[in-house]
Amino acid sequence: MTMTAPRAPAKALIGDRTRSALRRRAVELGGLALLALAAVFILVLASYSPADPWRFNSTAEAPHNLMGVPGAYVAGALRFSIGWAGWALPAGFAVWGVRFILHRGEERVLTRLVLLLVGVLALAAFLATHAPGPGWQAQHGLGGVLGDSIVKHLLVLLPLSATEALIPVSIGLAAVTVGLVGLGLGINWGEFRHLLHLGGAGLFALAAALWWLIRQLARQGWRALRWGLRRTGEILAERRARAEQVESPPTTPRREPELRRPVLRSEPEAVTAEAELPTEPLPEPGGERLMARIAAAVQARRGEGGLAERLAASGDDADIPIAIAPDRDVWADGARVPPSGPSARTAPPPDPDAAEPAPRVVVRHPAKRPIRQSRAARAEAQPALPLGDEDDAPYDAPPLGLLTSPAAIERQPVSDDALEHNARLLESVLDDYGIRGEITAIRPGPVVTLYE
């Protein structure tokens, strides 16, 4: 009897950790492949055209599909069989691609893909229960031929008419579609609860946002309403005040324009110390001595002697002051003595408080321009001999002599005094409205007169 020694286990070429790492990388590459496949299906379905060539449409035109003839065949087959439910395929590929990359539930992919295909058929049947829009050109419904066939068999199985059973069938298919598609996408109970939590939080946030928006709109609307009511009250008050003013106009008389009168200015009178007259009150008239004193004052005004000397020679009453107006006639010994001297007829000194005289308005008449004779008038004044054919002559216009010459028209110009009077009237009207202005020049014209 021979004894054999036990053999040592052979060492594996690749360790468990390396094998696990390679497996994870392979799964991730599979996820990337599924994402690429989802992108290709999206391009195929997005660029679908009913005119593209496929099994039931033979044409010589180039396909419009982005993936060429293969893409046109795949898009046409999906649209004919399951209609709009074909978009669930790239969505499922994308979800499982993300799951493979994140390593979330990739171990149950085989069983869940079968449920995803069944869910796509349920989605096609659900879409078939709805009427297509006006732009739908295919003979089948939104769920394709398979969707229409499933709905037809379901309506036959129910003991109701097609019209009465359509709504319950649509609701049941919606519930079945949600369940099957959810399971087909690999959602388990924990993920379902997490989705419910996220959905509840999203609905709460949406309700809070809507409530805040409604409050803001209500607040702004209340402010706008208050402003509108206040503004309406102000407008009504203004209209009421205007109506009262129209019904009871003011009774204040309108002030007539006042014309300014020119103020005469005279040279200041040179009065010497001897000719200055006292401003004390005159004594009562009477007696020969008063007449003598008046005669002495007259002689003093004529320059025959100083006023003080004449008063001293007149007698004992030299201390009685008198005052004689320079522009008055003086009577001495029963005879009228007119005033004389350089200040006999001069105006009194100007009052500093008096208003300044209005400046004289300068009337600037436009210079008369010589009337130039036109070319037609010169040709008519010097006629030419008709040397050409009369039949070929142009139209013979009537002569300019039928018109009145502008040089013979007499216009009555407005006088300078009338223009100045109008200028003062305009100044007074402006003054009535609180505008102080002076018109310094007038430019009369044939139609419009300019006041500057």
One Martini backbone bead per residue (centre of mass of N, CA, C, O) as a GRO file, in nm:
protein
  452
    1MET     BB    1   0.093   0.038   0.026
    2THR     BB    2   0.053   0.358  -0.090
    3MET     BB    3   0.152   0.688  -0.021
    4THR     BB    4   0.010   1.015  -0.085
    5ALA     BB    5   0.056   1.337  -0.122
    6PRO     BB    6  -0.085   1.628  -0.087
    7ARG     BB    7  -0.205   1.874  -0.284
    8ALA     BB    8  -0.162   2.188  -0.372
    9PRO     BB    9  -0.322   2.456  -0.446
   10ALA     BB   10  -0.379   2.640  -0.707
   11LYS     BB   11  -0.294   2.933  -0.835
   12ALA     BB   12  -0.433   3.206  -0.935
   13LEU     BB   13  -0.389   3.435  -1.182
   14ILE     BB   14  -0.634   3.596  -1.056
   15GLY     BB   15  -0.750   3.785  -0.829
   16ASP     BB   16  -1.022   3.885  -0.659
   17ARG     BB   17  -0.974   4.192  -0.674
   18THR     BB   18  -0.916   4.202  -0.973
   19ARG     BB   19  -1.181   4.074  -1.065
   20SER     BB   20  -1.363   4.289  -0.939
   21ALA     BB   21  -1.246   4.530  -1.091
   22LEU     BB   22  -1.303   4.427  -1.377
   23ARG     BB   23  -1.605   4.401  -1.342
   24ARG     BB   24  -1.663   4.699  -1.286
   25ARG     BB   25  -1.549   4.810  -1.551
   26ALA     BB   26  -1.742   4.654  -1.733
   27VAL     BB   27  -2.000   4.777  -1.627
   28GLU     BB   28  -1.926   5.068  -1.700
   29LEU     BB   29  -1.898   5.017  -2.002
   30GLY     BB   30  -2.193   4.929  -2.032
   31GLY     BB   31  -2.311   5.203  -1.949
   32LEU     BB   32  -2.186   5.368  -2.180
   33ALA     BB   33  -2.321   5.203  -2.404
   34LEU     BB   34  -2.612   5.273  -2.321
   35LEU     BB   35  -2.584   5.580  -2.357
   36ALA     BB   36  -2.512   5.568  -2.657
   37LEU     BB   37  -2.773   5.419  -2.742
   38ALA     BB   38  -2.965   5.641  -2.646
   39ALA     BB   39  -2.856   5.862  -2.834
   40VAL     BB   40  -2.918   5.718  -3.099
   41PHE     BB   41  -3.229   5.694  -3.054
   42ILE     BB   42  -3.280   5.994  -3.035
   43LEU     BB   43  -3.185   6.065  -3.322
   44VAL     BB   44  -3.375   5.876  -3.473
   45LEU     BB   45  -3.652   5.990  -3.360
   46ALA     BB   46  -3.606   6.301  -3.414
   47SER     BB   47  -3.544   6.234  -3.747
   48TYR     BB   48  -3.818   6.161  -3.833
   49SER     BB   49  -3.975   6.061  -4.152
   50PRO     BB   50  -4.233   5.963  -4.362
   51ALA     BB   51  -4.038   5.983  -4.635
   52ASP     BB   52  -3.871   5.765  -4.554
   53PRO     BB   53  -3.711   5.475  -4.604
   54TRP     BB   54  -3.884   5.154  -4.581
   55ARG     BB   55  -4.076   4.884  -4.584
   56PHE     BB   56  -4.356   5.083  -4.642
   57ASN     BB   57  -4.136   5.281  -4.805
   58SER     BB   58  -4.069   5.358  -5.141
   59THR     BB   59  -3.769   5.546  -5.226
   60ALA     BB   60  -3.517   5.760  -5.394
   61GLU     BB   61  -3.467   5.928  -5.165
   62ALA     BB   62  -3.304   6.072  -4.929
   63PRO     BB   63  -3.260   6.054  -4.610
   64HIS     BB   64  -3.332   6.251  -4.308
   65ASN     BB   65  -3.182   6.086  -4.129
   66LEU     BB   66  -2.899   6.094  -3.927
   67MET     BB   67  -2.851   5.757  -3.963
   68GLY     BB   68  -2.985   5.700  -4.218
   69VAL     BB   69  -3.113   5.412  -4.331
   70PRO     BB   70  -3.116   5.263  -4.058
   71GLY     BB   71  -3.265   5.485  -3.902
   72ALA     BB   72  -3.520   5.484  -4.081
   73TYR     BB   73  -3.604   5.188  -4.023
   74VAL     BB   74  -3.623   5.208  -3.714
   75ALA     BB   75  -3.821   5.450  -3.694
   76GLY     BB   76  -4.050   5.325  -3.865
   77ALA     BB   77  -4.097   5.071  -3.688
   78LEU     BB   78  -4.158   5.214  -3.418
   79ARG     BB   79  -4.391   5.395  -3.519
   80PHE     BB   80  -4.572   5.159  -3.623
   81SER     BB   81  -4.587   4.979  -3.359
   82ILE     BB   82  -4.560   5.207  -3.084
   83GLY     BB   83  -4.497   5.492  -3.142
   84TRP     BB   84  -4.444   5.703  -2.873
   85ALA     BB   85  -4.324   5.459  -2.699
   86GLY     BB   86  -4.026   5.463  -2.816
   87TRP     BB   87  -3.910   5.671  -2.595
   88ALA     BB   88  -3.866   5.450  -2.365
   89LEU     BB   89  -3.603   5.319  -2.456
   90PRO     BB   90  -3.388   5.547  -2.415
   91ALA     BB   91  -3.465   5.590  -2.119
   92GLY     BB   92  -3.388   5.304  -2.019
   93PHE     BB   93  -3.092   5.304  -2.115
   94ALA     BB   94  -3.004   5.552  -1.944
   95VAL     BB   95  -3.073   5.442  -1.663
   96TRP     BB   96  -2.892   5.182  -1.682
   97GLY     BB   97  -2.629   5.329  -1.735
   98VAL     BB   98  -2.619   5.475  -1.463
   99ARG     BB   99  -2.630   5.221  -1.288
  100PHE     BB  100  -2.366   5.095  -1.388
  101ILE     BB  101  -2.180   5.328  -1.303
  102LEU     BB  102  -2.297   5.326  -0.987
  103HIS     BB  103  -2.384   5.046  -0.884
  104ARG     BB  104  -2.724   5.017  -0.914
  105GLY     BB  105  -2.874   4.716  -0.972
  106GLU     BB  106  -2.720   4.527  -1.191
  107GLU     BB  107  -2.819   4.232  -1.094
  108ARG     BB  108  -3.140   4.305  -1.210
  109VAL     BB  109  -3.150   4.347  -1.529
  110LEU     BB  110  -3.286   4.101  -1.670
  111THR     BB  111  -3.570   4.115  -1.532
  112ARG     BB  112  -3.626   4.425  -1.583
  113LEU     BB  113  -3.625   4.432  -1.896
  114VAL     BB  114  -3.884   4.274  -1.934
  115LEU     BB  115  -4.067   4.479  -1.785
  116LEU     BB  116  -4.000   4.714  -1.974
  117LEU     BB  117  -4.130   4.597  -2.231
  118VAL     BB  118  -4.414   4.571  -2.111
  119GLY     BB  119  -4.439   4.873  -2.040
  120VAL     BB  120  -4.427   4.972  -2.333
  121LEU     BB  121  -4.689   4.833  -2.422
  122ALA     BB  122  -4.870   4.979  -2.214
  123LEU     BB  123  -4.807   5.262  -2.323
  124ALA     BB  124  -4.922   5.216  -2.605
  125ALA     BB  125  -5.212   5.159  -2.508
  126PHE     BB  126  -5.254   5.427  -2.362
  127LEU     BB  127  -5.211   5.605  -2.619
  128ALA     BB  128  -5.450   5.471  -2.786
  129THR     BB  129  -5.685   5.615  -2.602
  130HIS     BB  130  -5.595   5.858  -2.772
  131ALA     BB  131  -5.634   6.124  -2.964
  132PRO     BB  132  -5.507   6.259  -3.225
  133GLY     BB  133  -5.388   6.506  -3.386
  134PRO     BB  134  -5.395   6.702  -3.676
  135GLY     BB  135  -5.076   6.616  -3.750
  136TRP     BB  136  -5.156   6.326  -3.795
  137GLN     BB  137  -5.075   6.083  -4.065
  138ALA     BB  138  -5.139   5.823  -3.957
  139GLN     BB  139  -5.355   5.542  -3.927
  140HIS     BB  140  -5.268   5.513  -3.659
  141GLY     BB  141  -5.206   5.564  -3.348
  142LEU     BB  142  -5.005   5.664  -3.082
  143GLY     BB  143  -4.943   5.335  -3.024
  144GLY     BB  144  -4.988   5.198  -3.272
  145VAL     BB  145  -5.062   4.881  -3.364
  146LEU     BB  146  -5.030   4.747  -3.083
  147GLY     BB  147  -5.208   4.943  -2.921
  148ASP     BB  148  -5.471   4.903  -3.079
  149SER     BB  149  -5.493   4.594  -3.030
  150ILE     BB  150  -5.504   4.593  -2.720
  151VAL     BB  151  -5.755   4.775  -2.686
  152LYS     BB  152  -5.953   4.603  -2.850
  153HIS     BB  153  -5.937   4.350  -2.663
  154LEU     BB  154  -6.025   4.491  -2.400
  155LEU     BB  155  -6.306   4.592  -2.501
  156VAL     BB  156  -6.415   4.302  -2.555
  157LEU     BB  157  -6.392   4.185  -2.258
  158LEU     BB  158  -6.582   4.394  -2.175
  159PRO     BB  159  -6.927   4.455  -2.053
  160LEU     BB  160  -6.904   4.707  -2.257
  161SER     BB  161  -6.892   4.970  -2.418
  162ALA     BB  162  -6.659   5.151  -2.580
  163THR     BB  163  -6.728   5.426  -2.449
  164GLU     BB  164  -6.748   5.327  -2.146
  165ALA     BB  165  -6.457   5.160  -2.143
  166LEU     BB  166  -6.228   5.367  -2.209
  167ILE     BB  167  -6.165   5.508  -1.937
  168PRO     BB  168  -6.098   5.261  -1.756
  169VAL     BB  169  -5.872   5.155  -1.940
  170SER     BB  170  -5.689   5.405  -1.925
  171ILE     BB  171  -5.646   5.400  -1.617
  172GLY     BB  172  -5.531   5.112  -1.594
  173LEU     BB  173  -5.291   5.153  -1.793
  174ALA     BB  174  -5.152   5.372  -1.628
  175ALA     BB  175  -5.092   5.201  -1.376
  176VAL     BB  176  -4.937   4.972  -1.519
  177THR     BB  177  -4.718   5.150  -1.649
  178VAL     BB  178  -4.590   5.260  -1.392
  179GLY     BB  179  -4.514   4.991  -1.263
  180LEU     BB  180  -4.349   4.857  -1.498
  181VAL     BB  181  -4.147   5.087  -1.548
  182GLY     BB  182  -4.035   5.101  -1.263
  183LEU     BB  183  -3.932   4.805  -1.259
  184GLY     BB  184  -3.764   4.828  -1.527
  185LEU     BB  185  -3.570   5.056  -1.384
  186GLY     BB  186  -3.496   4.924  -1.083
  187ILE     BB  187  -3.703   4.980  -0.863
  188ASN     BB  188  -3.728   4.977  -0.524
  189TRP     BB  189  -3.844   5.030  -0.212
  190GLY     BB  190  -3.637   5.241  -0.119
  191GLU     BB  191  -3.653   5.419  -0.376
  192PHE     BB  192  -3.955   5.473  -0.356
  193ARG     BB  193  -3.947   5.626  -0.087
  194HIS     BB  194  -3.751   5.842  -0.182
  195LEU     BB  195  -3.934   5.947  -0.408
  196LEU     BB  196  -4.166   6.028  -0.223
  197HIS     BB  197  -4.006   6.232  -0.057
  198LEU     BB  198  -3.925   6.410  -0.297
  199GLY     BB  199  -4.213   6.465  -0.396
  200GLY     BB  200  -4.317   6.599  -0.138
  201ALA     BB  201  -4.107   6.824  -0.126
  202GLY     BB  202  -4.174   6.940  -0.406
  203LEU     BB  203  -4.471   7.006  -0.348
  204PHE     BB  204  -4.418   7.194  -0.109
  205ALA     BB  205  -4.241   7.397  -0.264
  206LEU     BB  206  -4.454   7.464  -0.477
  207ALA     BB  207  -4.672   7.566  -0.281
  208ALA     BB  208  -4.499   7.790  -0.153
  209ALA     BB  209  -4.445   7.944  -0.415
  210LEU     BB  210  -4.743   7.996  -0.486
  211TRP     BB  211  -4.814   8.149  -0.224
  212TRP     BB  212  -4.608   8.377  -0.258
  213LEU     BB  213  -4.713   8.472  -0.535
  214ILE     BB  214  -4.999   8.539  -0.441
  215ARG     BB  215  -4.921   8.748  -0.228
  216GLN     BB  216  -4.773   8.942  -0.415
  217LEU     BB  217  -5.010   8.993  -0.606
  218ALA     BB  218  -5.205   9.096  -0.390
  219ARG     BB  219  -5.033   9.333  -0.290
  220GLN     BB  220  -5.002   9.477  -0.563
  221GLY     BB  221  -5.306   9.498  -0.619
  222TRP     BB  222  -5.375   9.672  -0.369
  223ARG     BB  223  -5.190   9.907  -0.441
  224ALA     BB  224  -5.315   9.968  -0.717
  225LEU     BB  225  -5.602  10.019  -0.610
  226ARG     BB  226  -5.536  10.255  -0.423
  227TRP     BB  227  -5.409  10.436  -0.636
  228GLY     BB  228  -5.658  10.443  -0.824
  229LEU     BB  229  -5.853  10.570  -0.620
  230ARG     BB  230  -5.690  10.825  -0.559
  231ARG     BB  231  -5.669  10.924  -0.852
  232THR     BB  232  -5.972  10.940  -0.905
  233GLY     BB  233  -6.031  11.153  -0.688
  234GLU     BB  234  -5.849  11.374  -0.806
  235ILE     BB  235  -5.987  11.397  -1.083
  236LEU     BB  236  -6.271  11.464  -0.977
  237ALA     BB  237  -6.186  11.722  -0.826
  238GLU     BB  238  -6.081  11.876  -1.072
  239ARG     BB  239  -6.346  11.868  -1.235
  240ARG     BB  240  -6.519  12.013  -1.022
  241ALA     BB  241  -6.355  12.275  -1.017
  242ARG     BB  242  -6.390  12.343  -1.316
  243ALA     BB  243  -6.698  12.355  -1.313
  244GLU     BB  244  -6.718  12.589  -1.107
  245GLN     BB  245  -6.561  12.794  -1.278
  246VAL     BB  246  -6.756  12.790  -1.520
  247GLU     BB  247  -7.017  12.873  -1.365
  248SER     BB  248  -6.819  13.086  -1.181
  249PRO     BB  249  -6.689  13.346  -1.280
  250PRO     BB  250  -6.493  13.599  -1.247
  251THR     BB  251  -6.555  13.962  -1.154
  252THR     BB  252  -6.300  14.078  -1.240
  253PRO     BB  253  -6.176  14.326  -1.396
  254ARG     BB  254  -6.025  14.418  -1.677
  255ARG     BB  255  -5.726  14.545  -1.746
  256GLU     BB  256  -5.627  14.807  -1.901
  257PRO     BB  257  -5.415  14.932  -2.107
  258GLU     BB  258  -5.124  15.128  -2.056
  259LEU     BB  259  -4.989  15.423  -2.149
  260ARG     BB  260  -4.689  15.566  -2.218
  261ARG     BB  261  -4.532  15.858  -2.118
  262PRO     BB  262  -4.327  16.093  -2.190
  263VAL     BB  263  -4.038  16.235  -2.037
  264LEU     BB  264  -3.925  16.538  -1.973
  265ARG     BB  265  -3.601  16.675  -2.016
  266SER     BB  266  -3.380  16.887  -1.832
  267GLU     BB  267  -3.162  17.105  -1.749
  268PRO     BB  268  -2.996  17.199  -1.496
  269GLU     BB  269  -3.016  17.456  -1.275
  270ALA     BB  270  -2.828  17.742  -1.226
  271VAL     BB  271  -2.774  17.823  -0.890
  272THR     BB  272  -2.703  18.068  -0.691
  273ALA     BB  273  -2.663  18.197  -0.383
  274GLU     BB  274  -2.835  18.458  -0.449
  275ALA     BB  275  -3.087  18.289  -0.593
  276GLU     BB  276  -3.171  18.168  -0.348
  277LEU     BB  277  -3.465  18.052  -0.205
  278PRO     BB  278  -3.677  18.051   0.028
  279THR     BB  279  -3.904  17.810   0.210
  280GLU     BB  280  -4.076  18.002   0.342
  281PRO     BB  281  -4.353  18.147   0.410
  282LEU     BB  282  -4.566  18.369   0.296
  283PRO     BB  283  -4.695  18.657   0.320
  284GLU     BB  284  -4.932  18.860   0.328
  285PRO     BB  285  -5.096  19.031   0.111
  286GLY     BB  286  -4.997  19.380   0.086
  287GLY     BB  287  -4.896  19.665  -0.025
  288GLU     BB  288  -4.613  19.835  -0.132
  289ARG     BB  289  -4.387  19.660  -0.015
  290LEU     BB  290  -4.461  19.400  -0.160
  291MET     BB  291  -4.427  19.507  -0.454
  292ALA     BB  292  -4.129  19.587  -0.420
  293ARG     BB  293  -4.023  19.303  -0.358
  294ILE     BB  294  -4.110  19.180  -0.624
  295ALA     BB  295  -3.941  19.365  -0.807
  296ALA     BB  296  -3.669  19.284  -0.682
  297ALA     BB  297  -3.687  18.985  -0.762
  298VAL     BB  298  -3.702  19.029  -1.067
  299GLN     BB  299  -3.428  19.176  -1.093
  300ALA     BB  300  -3.267  18.940  -0.981
  301ARG     BB  301  -3.341  18.746  -1.217
  302ARG     BB  302  -3.207  18.953  -1.438
  303GLY     BB  303  -2.918  19.049  -1.303
  304GLU     BB  304  -2.920  19.347  -1.138
  305GLY     BB  305  -2.879  19.187  -0.868
  306GLY     BB  306  -2.886  19.099  -0.563
  307LEU     BB  307  -3.110  18.984  -0.343
  308ALA     BB  308  -2.999  19.105  -0.080
  309GLU     BB  309  -2.969  19.404  -0.176
  310ARG     BB  310  -3.265  19.457  -0.255
  311LEU     BB  311  -3.384  19.398   0.022
  312ALA     BB  312  -3.221  19.619   0.177
  313ALA     BB  313  -3.336  19.867  -0.013
  314SER     BB  314  -3.656  19.845   0.052
  315GLY     BB  315  -3.636  19.835   0.381
  316ASP     BB  316  -3.763  19.712   0.691
  317ASP     BB  317  -3.885  19.440   0.545
  318ALA     BB  318  -3.626  19.238   0.482
  319ASP     BB  319  -3.714  18.983   0.674
  320ILE     BB  320  -3.910  18.895   0.447
  321PRO     BB  321  -3.984  18.617   0.293
  322ILE     BB  322  -3.968  18.487  -0.045
  323ALA     BB  323  -4.142  18.302  -0.318
  324ILE     BB  324  -4.069  18.229  -0.666
  325ALA     BB  325  -4.171  18.104  -0.942
  326PRO     BB  326  -4.006  18.054  -1.246
  327ASP     BB  327  -4.300  17.988  -1.416
  328ARG     BB  328  -4.409  18.274  -1.327
  329ASP     BB  329  -4.591  18.553  -1.325
  330VAL     BB  330  -4.519  18.897  -1.241
  331TRP     BB  331  -4.662  19.155  -1.033
  332ALA     BB  332  -4.584  19.511  -1.072
  333ASP     BB  333  -4.757  19.786  -1.035
  334GLY     BB  334  -4.986  19.648  -1.223
  335ALA     BB  335  -4.768  19.490  -1.382
  336ARG     BB  336  -4.650  19.259  -1.610
  337VAL     BB  337  -4.385  19.029  -1.531
  338PRO     BB  338  -4.190  18.843  -1.694
  339PRO     BB  339  -3.996  18.591  -1.694
  340SER     BB  340  -3.640  18.551  -1.667
  341GLY     BB  341  -3.378  18.383  -1.782
  342PRO     BB  342  -3.245  18.067  -1.784
  343SER     BB  343  -3.503  17.967  -1.570
  344ALA     BB  344  -3.794  18.052  -1.672
  345ARG     BB  345  -3.878  17.769  -1.864
  346THR     BB  346  -3.800  17.552  -1.685
  347ALA     BB  347  -3.796  17.252  -1.554
  348PRO     BB  348  -3.818  17.070  -1.308
  349PRO     BB  349  -3.669  16.865  -1.124
  350PRO     BB  350  -3.617  16.550  -1.112
  351ASP     BB  351  -3.758  16.265  -0.994
  352PRO     BB  352  -3.621  15.985  -0.852
  353ASP     BB  353  -3.911  15.821  -0.829
  354ALA     BB  354  -3.953  15.827  -1.108
  355ALA     BB  355  -4.014  15.694  -1.399
  356GLU     BB  356  -3.874  15.572  -1.662
  357PRO     BB  357  -3.840  15.629  -1.971
  358ALA     BB  358  -3.932  15.515  -2.262
  359PRO     BB  359  -3.796  15.379  -2.515
  360ARG     BB  360  -3.738  15.426  -2.829
  361VAL     BB  361  -3.858  15.299  -3.114
  362VAL     BB  362  -3.716  15.114  -3.377
  363VAL     BB  363  -3.784  15.154  -3.716
  364ARG     BB  364  -3.728  14.891  -3.958
  365HIS     BB  365  -3.716  14.922  -4.280
  366PRO     BB  366  -3.722  14.763  -4.560
  367ALA     BB  367  -3.546  14.725  -4.827
  368LYS     BB  368  -3.573  14.803  -5.149
  369ARG     BB  369  -3.606  14.592  -5.412
  370PRO     BB  370  -3.535  14.524  -5.711
  371ILE     BB  371  -3.706  14.442  -5.994
  372ARG     BB  372  -3.667  14.158  -6.165
  373GLN     BB  373  -3.638  14.045  -6.480
  374SER     BB  374  -3.738  13.802  -6.656
  375ARG     BB  375  -3.682  13.600  -6.920
  376ALA     BB  376  -3.967  13.620  -7.048
  377ALA     BB  377  -3.986  13.930  -7.041
  378ARG     BB  378  -3.738  13.985  -7.220
  379ALA     BB  379  -3.840  13.821  -7.467
  380GLU     BB  380  -4.104  13.992  -7.501
  381ALA     BB  381  -3.961  14.273  -7.540
  382GLN     BB  382  -3.780  14.091  -7.764
  383PRO     BB  383  -3.879  13.991  -8.039
  384ALA     BB  384  -3.894  13.735  -8.278
  385LEU     BB  385  -3.863  13.588  -8.571
  386PRO     BB  386  -4.049  13.366  -8.772
  387LEU     BB  387  -3.848  13.109  -8.923
  388GLY     BB  388  -4.019  12.873  -8.888
  389ASP     BB  389  -4.247  12.639  -8.857
  390GLU     BB  390  -4.572  12.660  -8.747
  391ASP     BB  391  -4.636  12.355  -8.691
  392ASP     BB  392  -4.358  12.318  -8.506
  393ALA     BB  393  -4.449  12.496  -8.294
  394PRO     BB  394  -4.493  12.570  -7.992
  395TYR     BB  395  -4.652  12.668  -7.733
  396ASP     BB  396  -4.845  12.964  -7.698
  397ALA     BB  397  -4.817  13.178  -7.461
  398PRO     BB  398  -4.927  13.409  -7.280
  399PRO     BB  399  -4.880  13.719  -7.203
  400LEU     BB  400  -4.741  13.918  -6.938
  401GLY     BB  401  -4.922  14.180  -6.980
  402LEU     BB  402  -5.180  14.075  -6.826
  403LEU     BB  403  -5.022  14.146  -6.590
  404THR     BB  404  -4.944  14.306  -6.306
  405SER     BB  405  -4.722  14.517  -6.205
  406PRO     BB  406  -4.545  14.543  -5.910
  407ALA     BB  407  -4.460  14.847  -5.939
  408ALA     BB  408  -4.774  14.954  -5.955
  409ILE     BB  409  -4.814  14.879  -5.665
  410GLU     BB  410  -4.991  15.021  -5.391
  411ARG     BB  411  -4.883  15.065  -5.057
  412GLN     BB  412  -4.993  15.111  -4.728
  413PRO     BB  413  -4.819  15.227  -4.490
  414VAL     BB  414  -4.725  15.217  -4.170
  415SER     BB  415  -4.685  15.412  -3.923
  416ASP     BB  416  -4.470  15.476  -3.664
  417ASP     BB  417  -4.680  15.549  -3.448
  418ALA     BB  418  -4.851  15.291  -3.475
  419LEU     BB  419  -4.625  15.093  -3.409
  420GLU     BB  420  -4.560  15.212  -3.128
  421HIS     BB  421  -4.841  15.171  -3.011
  422ASN     BB  422  -4.841  14.864  -3.040
  423ALA     BB  423  -4.595  14.814  -2.861
  424ARG     BB  424  -4.723  14.925  -2.598
  425LEU     BB  425  -4.958  14.726  -2.593
  426LEU     BB  426  -4.786  14.473  -2.567
  427GLU     BB  427  -4.648  14.547  -2.301
  428SER     BB  428  -4.913  14.570  -2.133
  429VAL     BB  429  -5.002  14.276  -2.175
  430LEU     BB  430  -4.752  14.145  -2.048
  431ASP     BB  431  -4.788  14.288  -1.773
  432ASP     BB  432  -5.060  14.146  -1.699
  433TYR     BB  433  -4.883  13.854  -1.693
  434GLY     BB  434  -4.591  13.921  -1.555
  435ILE     BB  435  -4.426  14.052  -1.807
  436ARG     BB  436  -4.114  14.195  -1.856
  437GLY     BB  437  -4.092  14.419  -2.139
  438GLU     BB  438  -3.913  14.538  -2.436
  439ILE     BB  439  -3.945  14.731  -2.728
  440THR     BB  440  -3.678  14.824  -2.966
  441ALA     BB  441  -3.792  14.688  -3.238
  442ILE     BB  442  -3.916  14.727  -3.582
  443ARG     BB  443  -4.031  14.496  -3.855
  444PRO     BB  444  -4.181  14.565  -4.126
  445GLY     BB  445  -4.413  14.400  -4.342
  446PRO     BB  446  -4.631  14.281  -4.574
  447VAL     BB  447  -4.744  14.061  -4.345
  448VAL     BB  448  -4.518  14.062  -4.117
  449THR     BB  449  -4.453  14.184  -3.784
  450LEU     BB  450  -4.155  14.255  -3.604
  451TYR     BB  451  -4.101  14.231  -3.250
  452GLU     BB  452  -3.804  14.314  -3.034
   0.00000   0.00000   0.00000
